[in-house]
Amino acid sequence: MKKIVTLSLVLISSLSLLTAQTHRLSNDQNESRALPEQPQQGIKANATQQFVLNPDGTWQFEDGSYSIVKASNNEKYALFSSGKWSPMETLTDGDGNTYDAVKIGNYFWMTKNMQTTKYSNGQPIKLSPDNNADWKSKAGAYTNIDNKIENKAEKGLLYSWHVANNPYRICPKGWRIPSDDEWMDLFTTLGGISNAGVPLKSTQGWKPKEEVTSNPNGTDMFMFNGVPTGYRQMHNENSAFWHLKSEATYWSITTKSDNDATAVTINTLSTLRVGPSPKFFGRSIRCIK
């Protein structure tokens, strides 16, 4: 039988989080943050959260896998049911859209897909729903998922790899497109490439493929919020969208050849697929720091 209890949380400085269960949340994700010259007096974040106490001795937040608290200095922190916690950062794209980011492994990761129509310097990115020549151009191109603008707010946009690699930069200053090694750091943190799919996926919106009978949704354990977007590719010289409800795909900045770069694919299973993809395909973009 599950029991729901209300616990008071206090985050003390940047070193520990205490709960009423005396459960210490590890800070081993936060070592790369620059240390201040003078010791901090202690940053306290007070919050009241409801927890579910499971029969197996584990706990989780009643309404999801994480909770966000704000300290007295207005800094935000993400608390995870896994026993980890992370400071939160904010970044702003060329359109003025803002995104939260949390630290998973050694890097801060955006918690949503990019949805900007401009590079960071204000230069427009080419909107090209149907012209495949634009997708082969090194200037870069983007489109709405399934050519529906209403998908943008929740799922972001699909970009050619040339957008990720454009010298105008789609990521704001201080942020970058992850490389293969940086993607692998994320997967290793979440248990390896054969296990990382479930904690990366969103908790709803996924539809199983015909051969899949298990629940296709994820647990979103670390706020990555991998929503199903599918991808855009050329098909008989026309644009086509594939696996709109059963795959989330992302670019790595790592190039494999003149024509191919690495793509990361999360599917309805727990495993991930990492491999070469034509640079003119349309995929999601995340920035890291």
C-alpha positions as CSV (number, residue, x, y, z in Angstrom):
1,M,0.0,0.0,0.0
2,K,1.3,3.4,-0.9
3,K,1.3,6.2,1.6
4,I,1.2,9.9,0.7
5,V,2.9,12.2,3.2
6,T,3.8,15.8,3.2
7,L,7.4,16.6,4.0
8,S,9.2,19.8,4.5
9,L,12.4,20.3,2.5
10,V,15.3,22.5,3.3
11,L,18.2,23.0,0.9
12,I,21.3,24.1,2.9
13,S,24.1,25.9,0.9
14,S,25.0,24.0,-2.2
15,L,26.0,20.8,-0.5
16,S,23.1,18.8,0.8
17,L,19.3,18.4,0.9
18,L,17.7,17.0,3.9
19,T,14.2,15.4,4.0
20,A,12.1,14.2,6.9
21,Q,13.3,10.7,6.0
22,T,17.0,11.9,6.6
23,H,17.6,11.0,3.0
24,R,20.7,12.8,1.8
25,L,20.5,13.8,-1.9
26,S,23.9,13.5,-3.6
27,N,25.7,16.5,-5.0
28,D,28.1,14.6,-7.2
29,Q,26.5,16.2,-10.3
30,N,27.5,19.7,-9.3
31,E,31.3,19.6,-9.1
32,S,31.9,21.6,-12.3
33,R,30.3,24.8,-10.9
34,A,32.9,27.4,-10.1
35,L,33.5,27.7,-6.3
36,P,33.1,31.2,-4.8
37,E,36.1,32.9,-3.4
38,Q,34.4,33.2,0.0
39,P,32.4,30.4,1.6
40,Q,28.7,30.8,1.2
41,Q,26.7,31.4,4.4
42,G,24.1,28.9,3.3
43,I,21.3,29.1,0.7
44,K,18.1,27.8,2.1
45,A,15.1,26.7,-0.1
46,N,12.0,26.0,1.9
47,A,9.2,24.0,0.3
48,T,6.4,21.7,1.3
49,Q,6.1,18.7,-1.1
50,Q,3.9,15.6,-1.1
51,F,5.8,12.3,-1.4
52,V,4.6,8.8,-2.1
53,L,6.2,6.2,0.2
54,N,6.3,2.9,-1.7
55,P,6.1,-0.5,0.0
56,D,9.6,-1.3,-1.3
57,G,11.2,1.4,0.7
58,T,11.6,3.9,-2.1
59,W,9.9,7.3,-2.5
60,Q,8.7,9.6,-5.3
61,F,7.0,12.9,-5.7
62,E,3.2,12.4,-5.9
63,D,2.9,14.5,-9.1
64,G,5.9,13.3,-11.0
65,S,9.6,12.5,-11.0
66,Y,10.9,15.9,-9.9
67,S,10.0,19.1,-8.2
68,I,11.3,22.6,-8.5
69,V,12.1,24.8,-5.5
70,K,13.3,28.4,-5.3
71,A,15.9,29.6,-2.8
72,S,15.8,32.9,-0.9
73,N,18.1,34.5,-3.5
74,N,15.6,33.4,-6.3
75,E,17.9,30.7,-7.7
76,K,15.9,27.6,-8.7
77,Y,16.8,24.0,-8.0
78,A,15.4,20.7,-9.4
79,L,14.9,17.9,-7.0
80,F,14.7,14.4,-8.5
81,S,13.1,11.2,-7.1
82,S,16.3,9.5,-7.9
83,G,18.0,11.2,-4.9
84,K,19.8,13.7,-7.1
85,W,19.4,17.4,-7.3
86,S,20.6,20.1,-9.6
87,P,20.8,23.9,-9.8
88,M,18.8,25.3,-12.7
89,E,19.9,27.7,-15.4
90,T,18.1,29.7,-18.0
91,L,19.0,30.4,-21.6
92,T,17.4,32.6,-24.3
93,D,17.4,32.0,-28.0
94,G,17.5,34.4,-31.0
95,D,13.7,34.7,-30.9
96,G,13.6,35.6,-27.2
97,N,12.3,32.2,-26.1
98,T,13.6,31.1,-22.7
99,Y,14.4,27.6,-21.6
100,D,15.3,25.9,-18.3
101,A,18.3,23.7,-18.1
102,V,19.4,21.2,-15.5
103,K,22.6,19.3,-14.9
104,I,22.6,15.6,-15.8
105,G,26.0,14.0,-15.6
106,N,28.7,16.6,-16.3
107,Y,26.6,19.1,-18.4
108,F,23.6,21.3,-18.2
109,W,20.9,20.1,-20.7
110,M,17.9,22.1,-22.0
111,T,14.6,20.7,-20.8
112,K,12.9,21.4,-24.1
113,N,13.7,21.3,-27.8
114,M,14.8,24.5,-29.6
115,Q,12.0,26.4,-31.2
116,T,13.8,29.5,-32.5
117,T,13.5,30.7,-36.1
118,K,16.7,32.9,-35.8
119,Y,20.3,32.3,-35.0
120,S,21.7,33.9,-31.9
121,N,22.8,37.0,-33.9
122,G,19.3,37.6,-35.2
123,Q,19.9,36.2,-38.6
124,P,16.8,34.3,-39.8
125,I,16.9,30.6,-40.4
126,K,15.2,29.5,-43.6
127,L,11.7,28.2,-43.2
128,S,11.3,25.5,-45.8
129,P,8.4,23.1,-45.5
130,D,8.9,21.5,-48.9
131,N,12.0,22.7,-50.8
132,N,14.5,20.0,-50.4
133,A,17.3,22.1,-51.9
134,D,17.1,24.4,-48.8
135,W,17.8,21.3,-46.6
136,K,20.9,20.5,-48.5
137,S,22.2,24.1,-48.2
138,K,24.8,24.9,-45.7
139,A,22.8,28.0,-44.7
140,G,20.4,25.6,-42.9
141,A,16.7,25.2,-42.8
142,Y,13.9,24.4,-40.4
143,T,10.2,23.3,-40.5
144,N,7.4,22.8,-38.1
145,I,6.8,19.2,-37.0
146,D,4.3,17.6,-39.5
147,N,4.1,21.1,-41.0
148,K,1.8,22.2,-38.2
149,I,2.7,25.4,-36.3
150,E,0.7,24.3,-33.3
151,N,3.3,21.7,-32.6
152,K,6.0,24.3,-32.0
153,A,5.3,25.3,-28.4
154,E,5.3,21.7,-27.0
155,K,7.8,20.0,-29.3
156,G,10.0,22.6,-30.9
157,L,11.1,22.7,-34.5
158,L,13.0,20.3,-36.8
159,Y,16.3,21.6,-38.2
160,S,18.9,20.4,-40.7
161,W,22.3,19.6,-39.3
162,H,23.6,22.6,-41.1
163,V,21.7,24.8,-38.6
164,A,23.5,23.1,-35.8
165,N,26.9,23.7,-37.5
166,N,26.2,27.2,-38.8
167,P,28.8,29.8,-37.7
168,Y,25.9,32.2,-36.7
169,R,25.2,29.7,-33.9
170,I,21.7,28.6,-32.9
171,C,22.8,28.2,-29.2
172,P,23.3,31.4,-27.2
173,K,26.8,32.4,-26.0
174,G,28.2,29.9,-23.6
175,W,26.1,27.0,-24.9
176,R,26.7,24.5,-27.7
177,I,25.3,21.5,-29.6
178,P,26.4,18.3,-27.8
179,S,29.1,16.1,-29.4
180,D,29.0,12.3,-29.5
181,D,31.0,12.1,-26.3
182,E,28.7,14.5,-24.5
183,W,25.7,12.5,-25.5
184,M,27.4,9.4,-24.2
185,D,28.0,11.2,-20.9
186,L,24.3,11.7,-20.6
187,F,23.5,8.0,-21.4
188,T,26.2,6.7,-19.0
189,T,24.7,8.8,-16.2
190,L,21.3,7.2,-16.8
191,G,22.5,3.6,-16.9
192,G,24.0,3.2,-20.4
193,I,22.6,3.2,-23.9
194,S,20.4,0.2,-23.3
195,N,18.6,1.8,-20.4
196,A,18.6,5.6,-20.9
197,G,15.6,5.8,-23.1
198,V,12.9,5.4,-20.4
199,P,14.2,8.1,-18.0
200,L,14.8,10.5,-21.0
201,K,11.3,10.1,-22.5
202,S,8.3,12.2,-21.5
203,T,5.6,10.6,-19.4
204,Q,2.9,10.9,-22.1
205,G,2.4,11.3,-25.8
206,W,4.2,8.2,-27.1
207,K,2.4,5.6,-29.2
208,P,3.6,2.1,-29.5
209,K,4.7,0.6,-32.8
210,E,2.8,-2.5,-34.0
211,E,5.4,-4.9,-32.5
212,V,5.6,-3.2,-29.1
213,T,3.2,-4.2,-26.4
214,S,4.8,-2.5,-23.4
215,N,4.1,1.0,-22.2
216,P,5.9,3.3,-24.6
217,N,6.0,6.3,-22.3
218,G,8.9,7.2,-20.2
219,T,9.5,8.4,-16.6
220,D,11.2,11.7,-17.4
221,M,13.4,11.2,-14.3
222,F,15.7,14.2,-14.9
223,M,13.5,16.8,-16.7
224,F,14.9,16.0,-20.1
225,N,11.3,15.7,-21.4
226,G,12.0,13.7,-24.6
227,V,8.8,14.2,-26.5
228,P,8.0,12.2,-29.7
229,T,8.7,14.4,-32.7
230,G,9.7,12.0,-35.5
231,Y,11.9,13.4,-38.2
232,R,11.8,15.0,-41.6
233,Q,13.4,13.4,-44.6
234,M,13.3,13.5,-48.4
235,H,11.1,11.0,-50.0
236,N,10.6,10.9,-53.8
237,E,11.9,14.5,-53.9
238,N,9.2,15.7,-51.5
239,S,9.3,16.2,-47.7
240,A,7.9,13.5,-45.5
241,F,7.6,13.0,-41.7
242,W,8.3,9.7,-40.1
243,H,7.5,8.2,-36.7
244,L,5.8,11.3,-35.3
245,K,4.5,9.5,-32.2
246,S,7.2,6.8,-31.7
247,E,10.6,8.5,-32.0
248,A,12.4,11.6,-30.7
249,T,15.5,12.4,-32.7
250,Y,18.4,14.9,-32.0
251,W,21.5,16.1,-33.7
252,S,25.0,15.7,-32.5
253,I,27.5,18.2,-33.7
254,T,29.8,15.3,-34.6
255,T,30.2,15.0,-38.3
256,K,30.8,11.6,-39.9
257,S,31.4,12.6,-43.5
258,D,30.6,15.3,-46.0
259,N,27.1,14.0,-46.1
260,D,26.4,12.5,-42.7
261,A,26.4,13.5,-39.0
262,T,25.5,11.6,-35.9
263,A,21.8,11.4,-34.9
264,V,20.5,10.2,-31.5
265,T,17.1,8.5,-31.6
266,I,14.9,7.6,-28.6
267,N,12.2,5.1,-29.5
268,T,9.3,3.3,-27.8
269,L,11.7,0.9,-26.1
270,S,14.3,1.5,-23.4
271,T,17.3,1.4,-25.8
272,L,18.7,4.3,-27.8
273,R,20.0,4.4,-31.4
274,V,23.1,6.4,-32.2
275,G,24.4,6.5,-35.7
276,P,25.0,8.4,-38.9
277,S,22.2,10.3,-40.6
278,P,22.1,12.5,-43.8
279,K,22.7,16.1,-42.8
280,F,19.6,17.2,-44.7
281,F,17.2,15.3,-42.5
282,G,15.2,17.4,-40.0
283,R,15.8,16.7,-36.3
284,S,15.5,18.4,-33.0
285,I,18.2,20.4,-31.3
286,R,19.2,20.7,-27.7
287,C,22.0,23.0,-26.3
288,I,24.3,22.1,-23.4
289,K,26.9,23.8,-21.2
